[in-house]
């Protein structure tokens, strides 16, 4: 006796969530369209005959790159200066961010052990958080423009600009990392008479060290990119030399520096990945 097999139902070819996808796509388009109109976004202008010929001529000047020994030595020196600006700026940023982080972290407050933080520590903590907001809300490019007028052209303006902006970024993220971790060991140390620094070094830091270090290395990598951009406003390094070559319409020099900068970013990325792996 054979059992009759029922025909399998035909699979539906219509996406059951198509209405939601279309609705969200239309909503995104409605929100994006005013922004495109406000910014006068007209990419088709690039393909007009006059613009296209000028663009092709500009790009044609990039080849071949300039590889004279004297120029390559100049590029190597400015590249090293770019790395030095980023490293010095990060070092100063850490000097500012670490104490501000310790003052802003709630878990290190002795008065908060009873539940509600006292008025004076709470006011100090809030003031430090506002300071971190102020530091990171001003882009490093704006700080560089300010310091170029204060200390003059050169790497000092770039170092100070990176230090201020990155101290705000580091302080905010460091605080979030420390407060999101397990605070049981830190609270136990504080309840048993330990000082704040002891509670930080023996309770809070060990379990968050890898994440803190990983983020610091990532920020150093970003600082290298920023230091090149800051050179365009006179803050020294490879960007300042590139700006001078562009103003002289020397495309071969710009091409060489772009290739060197791409190699520098790649090396920084590799070093960052290696350090994260070694510290992880």
N, C-alpha and C positions, 0 to 999 in steps of 0.2 A: 504494500500500500504506500503510495507516494503522497507526500504532503505538498500541497500546492503552495508555491512561493508567491507572495504578494509582490507586485511591482514596487520598486523603491521610489519614494517620492522624488520628484524633480527638484534639484537644488535651486534655491532662490538666487537670482542673479542681481538682485537689488540690494544695495548696502542699507541695512536697517537704520544706520545712523546718518544717512545722507542729509536729512533735513537739518540736523544739528551742525554738521560740517558746513553746509551751505550758509546757514545763518551766521555762524562765527566768521566765515570768510567774508561775507558781505559787511558784517559789523567792522571787521578789521580794515576793509577797504574804505568804509565811511570815515573811520578815524584817521587813516593814512592820507587820504586825499587832501584834506585841508592843510596838512603838514607839507605835502609836496607843493601845493599852490603857494603857501606862505614862503617856502624856501626857494621858489622860482626854479624848481628842478626841471631842467630841459636838456636831457642827455642828447637829443637829436641835434643840438647845436654843434656838437663835436664832429658831426659828419657833413657839415656844410662845406662847400668847396674851399673857401678861404681858410677856415679853421683847420680843415683836414690837411691842406698843404703845409701850413705852418707847423702843425703837430709832427708831420712826417719829416720835415726839415730839422726840427728840434731833436727828434729821436735819431735821425741820421748822424747828427754831430756826436752822438755817444760812441760811435764806432770809428776806429778801434780805440779801446781804452788806452790811456797814457801809462806807460810802463817804464819811463826813464828812471834811472837809479836815484837821482836826486829827489825827484817827486815822490817815489815810493818811500824813501826815508822820511820825508815830511809827513806822508800819510801814516806811516808806522808810529811816528812820534805823537801825532794828534790822536791816533787810535788808543795808544797807551794812556794819553791824557784823559780821554773819554772814560776809560775804565777807572782811572784814578779818581775822577770827579764822582762817579757813581759809588765807588767804594768809600771814599771819604764822606760823602753825603749820607750814606747808609750808617756809617759809624756814628756820626753826629745824631742822626735820627734815633738810633738805639739809645744813645745817652739821654735823649729827651723822653723817649717813649717808655722805657722801662720804669723810671720812678713815677711817671704819670699813670702807668698801668697799675702799679702797686697801690696808688692812692685811690684809683677808681674802682677797684675790685671789692665787691661787697663781702666776699667770703673771708677776707683778711681783716675785717672790722671786728674788734673785740666787743664793741657796744651792740653789734647785731646778733651776738650769741643768745641774747635773751629774747630775740624775736624782732623787735623794732629798733632800728638804728637811732642813736641819739641825734639831736638836732644839729650840733656842730659837725660831727663826722658826715652826716648826710648832706649838709650844705657844702662841705669841702668836696665830697665825692661828686656832687652835681656840678660844682664849679669846674672841676677837672674835666668832666665829660663835656661841658660846654667848650672848654679850651681845645679839646681834641677835635670837636666838631668844627671849630673855627680854623684850626690848622689844616685839616684835610679838605675843607670846603673851598679853599683858595688853591687853584691848580699851580703846579710848580712853574708853569710858564709865566704866570702873573707874578709870582714871587721873583722869578729871574729878571723880569722887566724892572721890578722895584729895585732889586739889589744891583743891577747894572748901573742904575742912576746913583746909587749910594756908594758903592765901592769901585765902580768903573768896569770896563770890559775885562773879561778874563774868567778863569775857572772858579774864582772865589764866589762869584754870583751864582754859578751853577751848583756848587757844593751847598751853599746856604739855602737855595731854593729847594733842592731835594731833601735836605735835612728837615725843613719845616713841614712840607707837605707829607713826607713819608713818616714823620714822627706821629702825626695825627692818624694816618692809616694804620701804622703798626700798633699804636696805643689802643685803638678801637678793637682791632681784631685780636690782639693779645688778651684784652679784657674779656672778650666773648669766649675765647678758647678756655681761659682759666675758670670762668664762671660756669661753663657748660660741662666741665669734667666732674668727677666724683670728689666732693669736698669733705668726705667723712674723716679722712686722715688729718686734714688741715684743721677742721673744727675740733677734733680730739686733742691735737697739740695745743691749740689756743685755750681750750678748757682746762688743760693741765698746767697752765702757767707759762707756756712757750711764748716767745716774742713773735712779732709779725714776720720778721725776716727769717727766723728759724722755721716758722710754719710754712713760709713760702718755699724755702730751699729743701726742706725735708718732707713736706706734705704735698704741696701744689705743683712744684716744678717737675719732680721726677716723672709723674704720670702724664704730663703734657709737653715734655721737652721735645719729643720727636715732631709733634705737630707745630710747635712754636718755631723750631729750627727750619722745618720745611717751608713754612710761610715766609720766614726771613730770607731764605735763599731765593725764593720766588720773587720777592720784592727787590732783591739785589739785581736779579735778571731784568726786572722792569726798569730799575734805575739806570741801567746801561742804555736802554732805549731812550729813556727820558733825557739823559745827559747829551745824547746826540741831537735831539730836538732843541734843547735849550741853547745849543750853539748858534742857532739861527737868530737868536736875539742878542748875541754877543757874549754868551756865557762860556766861551772857550770850547776846545775839543774838536772832534771831527765835524760836527755840524757847522761850526763857525767857518772852517775851511771850505766846506761844501757850499755854504752860502756865498762866500767870496768868489768861488769858481762859477757859480750860477749867475752871479751878477756880471761877470766878465764873459758870459755866454761860452764858456769853455766846457763843452759837453764831454770831451774825452777825459778831463779830470774828474768831472762829476761821475762818469761811468765807473772809473777806477774806485772812487770812494764809496759808491753804492755797493760794488762787489765786496770791498773790504768790510763795509758795515754789515752786509748780509753774512759774511763769514764770522764776524765778531758776534752777532746775535746767535748764530748756530753754535759757536764754541761756548757761549754763555749758557745756552740751553743744555748742551751736553754736560757742562760742569755742574749745572743745577741738578740735572737728573742723577748724576753720579753721587753728588753730595746727599741727595734725598735717599738714594739707595744705601749709601754707606751709613747714614744715621738712622735709617729705618730698621 
